[in-house]
Amino acid sequence: MPNLKDLKNRISSVKSTRKITKAMQMVAAAKLRRAQDAAEQARPYTERFNAVMGRLAASVGDSDDAPRLLTGTGKDETYLLVVMTAERGLCGGFNANIAKLAKQEATKLIAAGKTVKIMTVGKKGRDAMRRDYGKYFVHHIDFSDVKRIGYADAQSVATEVLERFDAGEFDVAKIYFSEFENVVTQIPTAQQIIPADFDAPDEDDATALYDYEPDETTILADLLPRGVATAIFAALLENGASEQGARMSAMDNATRNAGEMIDKLTIEYNRSRQAVITNELIEIISGAEAL
């Protein structure tokens, strides 16, 4: 049984930890509101942008002059997996779940005889992927100095991906991130960005007639690179909200657990202290009787 001093020191240590986790929870809650607003405001634009691109892609089809970002290289032998996670931990299973989804996909592709290349955005994703798939690692982008993710940051990632595609380094590119649903739920998601994969237009759009100036192929050639950047930016915003939500939930659980541990240690301390007092009284009484 630990002595009273050890128990007292441990109680003090857990109380200090509880203060830290409570402070982190409050900071995450403050950041969550801003990150959630940014992610939710980006969704309508992304959805509308993809709808327009879907109509353009449907009208161009598989024509010979269709942009390569739409049709691809004609092969699916080499895959670039862009794993986007947080720069910091202490956010529950947020980072691990994204890395797990990417690892599962990488394992399936390797088993199918495909060539896999891994690019990471965020230190936690890099650490997780390098442990098991270090030989497939090709590039890492560090945002640890970026306080608030902006479109320029997404463009830097998109530029790296597009340059590698133009150089013929891969055939298919997918991004991995976590879609924010609420504070408790963040959904690990995979999205193909090259070749572009758009939902088929709905019936109203399919029957409507649109005149484009210039032609659809020229518009697609200009918008598809922006589409890659837009998809990456939306994913980064979703990740930002998911990270803060996961951290808020994890720190709340840690604070509760610390409180429960303090209660248990306090009871143990009081029992030990009572036992010491009882033993001292017994010794006093025994000594008095001996006299």
N, C-alpha and C positions, 0 to 999 in steps of 0.2 A: 504494500500500500504506500503511495507517495506521501511524503511528509507535508506538513501544513504550508511550509514555505514554497514547495514545488507547486502545490495546488493554487496558492495565492498568485504565484507568478504566471501560471497557466491561465487563470481567470483574467488577469490583467492583459495578457497577450491576446486572448480571444476577444476581449472588449475592444482593444485597439484595432483588431482585424474587422470587427463589426462596424466600427466607425468608418473605416476605409471603404468597405463594401456598400455601406449606406450612402456615402458620398458619391461613389461611382454610379450607383443606381440613380441618384438624383441628376447627375450630369448626363447620363444616358437618356433619361426621361426628357431633359431639356433639348438635347440634340435630336431626339427621335421626332419631335413635332416638326422641326424644320426639314429633316430628311424625308419624313413621310409626305409632307406637302410637296416637296420637290419631285418625288417619285410619282405621286398621284397626278400632279399637273403635267408631267411628261407623257403619261399614258394616252390621253386623247390625241395628242399630236402624233405619237408613234403609231397608234391605230389608224389614224386618217392617212398618214404618210404611206403606211403599208397597203392600205386599200387602193390608193392612187397607183402605187407601184404594181399592185396585183393586176389592175386593169391594163396598165401599159404592157406588163409581161404577157398577159393573155392575148393581147392584140398582136404582139410581135411573134409569140410562139417560138418555134425552133428554126426560125429562118436563118439563112447562112450569115447574114450581117448582124445577128443579135450579139450584144456585148458578151464577152467571156465571163464577166461576173454573173451573168444570168444563166448562160448555158454550161459554164464550167469548162474543164479541159477535155471532156469526153471520157475521162477515166475516174476511178475512185480508189486508186492504189495508195495514195499518200494522204494522211489526215493530219491537220494541225489542230490541236486541242488547246484552246485558250482558257485557262483556269483562273477565274477572278475571285479573289478572297480579300479579307481584311489585312491591314498591316499589323494589327494588334490582336491579342487574344482576350481571354476572360469574357467570352461571349457565348458560353455554352457550346453546343455542337454546330454552330454556324459554319465555321471554317471546315471542320471535319466532314460535314455532310456534303459540301460542294466537292471537296477533294475525293470523297468516296464515290460520288456519281461519276467523276472524271476517270477515276481508276477503274471502275467497272466497265466504262466504255472503252478505255485503252486496252484492258484485258481481252475484251471481245474482239476488238480489231486485230490485235496481235495474234490471237488464236485463229482468226480468219486469214492470216497471211498478209495483212495490210502493214504498211509502214506508218509508224506513229511518231509525230513530233509534238513536243509539249512546250507551250509558252505560258508563263504565269504573270499575273498582275496581282501584287500583294504578297508580302513576305510570308504569311502563314501558308498560302497555297504553294509557294516555292519550297518551303521546308517539307511540307507533306508529300509533294510529288517527287522531290529529289530522293527521298528515302528509298522508294520502291521502283521509281522509273527515272533514275538519274541519267542513264545512258540515252534516253529519248529527249532530254531537256535541250532546248535550243536558244531560249531567250527569256529574260525577266525584265519587267518594268516596275520600277519602285515609285510609289506615291506616298512614301512615309513623310515627306516634307510638304505635302499638299493638304491644307486644312479643309478646303471645300472643293469637291470634285466639280469641274466645269466641262463644257463641251470641248475646249481646247485639249484637255487631258484625254478625253475619249478619241479625239482626232489623232493624237500622238500614237495611241494603240492601233487605231485603224490604219494609219500610215505604215506602221511596221508590218501589219498583216498584208496590206495591199502590195507593198514592195516585195515581200516574199512570194506572193502569188504571181506577180508579174515576172519574177525571176524563175518561175516554174518549180518552186520548192515543195508545193503541195497541190492537191487536187480539191480537197474539201476542208473547210474550216468550220469549227463549232466553238461556241462560247459557253462557259459554264458559270452560273451565278445562282443567287437565291432570290426568288420572287417574294416580295413582302405581301403577306396577307393580313396579319395582325401581330400584336406583341408576342403572342405565344407561338404562332405558326409562321414559318418561313419555308418556302418550297424550293428545294434544289432543282434547277432547271437547266436543260441543254437546248441550245438554239443554233441551227445552222445558218451561217451568214454568207458563206461562199460554197457553191453557187447559191445565189439568192433564192430563198424558198418563201413564196408568198401564198396566202390563202386564195382560193379561187373567188372571183367577184361574185356577190350575191345576184339574185335574179334581176333586181331593178338595175344594177350596174351593167349586167350582162346584156340586157335588152336596150339600154340607153346608147345613144350615139354621141361620140365625142370627137371634136376636131382638135387636133394638136398642131401647134406651130412652135418649133419645127416638127419633124416627124417623130414617131414614137421611139425609134432606135436611137436617134440623137439625144432625145430627152433621157432615155434610160442610161445611155453612156455617161451622161453628166450626173444623174441622180444616184446611180447605183453605188459609187464610192461614198456618197453622203449617206446612203442607206446603211452601209457598213458602220460608219461612225455613229449614226443615230441609234442603231441596235446596241452598239457597245455602250453608248452614253446612257441609254435607258437601263441597260443591265447594271451599270455602275451605280445609278441612282437607286435601283431596287436593292442592290447590295448594301448601299449606305443605310437605307431604312431598316433592312433586315438585320444588319450588324447591331445597330443601336437597340432595336427591339429585343434581339437575343441577349445583348449585354444587360439591358434593364431587367429582363426576366431572370438571367443567371445571377445577377447581383442581389436581386430580391430574395431568391432562394438561399443564397449564401448568407444574407443577413438573418433570415429566419433560422437557418441551421446554427449560426453562431449564437443566436439568442437561446436556442434549445440547449446547446452545449454549455453555455454559461449557467443556465438553470441546473443542469445535472452536476456540473463541477461545484456549484455553490452548495448543493445538497451534500455532495461528498465531502466538501471542506467542513461544513457544519458537523457532519457525523464524526469526522476525524477529530475535529476540535473537541467535540463532546467526549469522545473516547479518551483523549489525552487528559481532559479535566477529571474524568471519572477515575482514571488510573492514578492521577496525582492525589485525589481524595482518598483512594484506597490505601496508598502508601502512607499518607498522613495518619489515617485512622489506625493502620496496622502499627505504625511507629508509636502512637500514643498508647495503644493497648499493650505494647511490649514494655513500656515503662511502668 
